[in-house]
């Protein structure tokens, strides 16, 4: 079991962004030689999300070296999957390029939003990015009806993706709440993905939502942390997000062991 120690609170980031009103969500990490770059989503207004980054000192990860002063990607044009929001999720640095897999979302009629996965690529080490495609690389399928978002990407002999797949929308006290499990996709090049439909981490019940996995290889095994919540009053603290854990020997078969997450 790994035990995590909470060291410090990274403060004073959003106040340095003149165009942002609130939030520093879904921190997504890129380790550089002299710093840790943290991409995150922030909100210029309540119903819009953009992505920027800050750099932290490797000697003291609570120390903010700099905050990037503008969004790294523009919102999509009307009708596209990322018209109203871009949120980072996974970063891969390979062959001189930085691949940023992000969640794009747009407001919807009938449900609050739709969200899918996009890809942007940087040629300058992760400072500036350009969208590889203007549509999503992970989308709905005949068997995945609702959403496909918040991926983790792990690369060895091929590219592996663990992503949040929508399972339903539930009417909870007059408000629609989204639920999801974690599914698996694979790729030879990081661009074209085969959504296998394989469930990696399943819900304990139909009202559970599981998202934002992170995967490392350590001590001969693979380890995944993710967050999960219920659907009833979770914003007020009941059934709120917690960190869960699963392990695997082959990246395909995972055993859920939330009690071993090592952090609460």
Helices and strands as residue ranges (DSSP letters): G 14-16, E 22-31, E 35-45, E 48-57, E 64-67, E 85-94, E 97-107, E 113-122, E 130-131, E 148-155, E 159-172, E 175-187, E 194-201, E 209-218, E 221-229, G 234-236, E 242-248, E 254-256, G 258-260
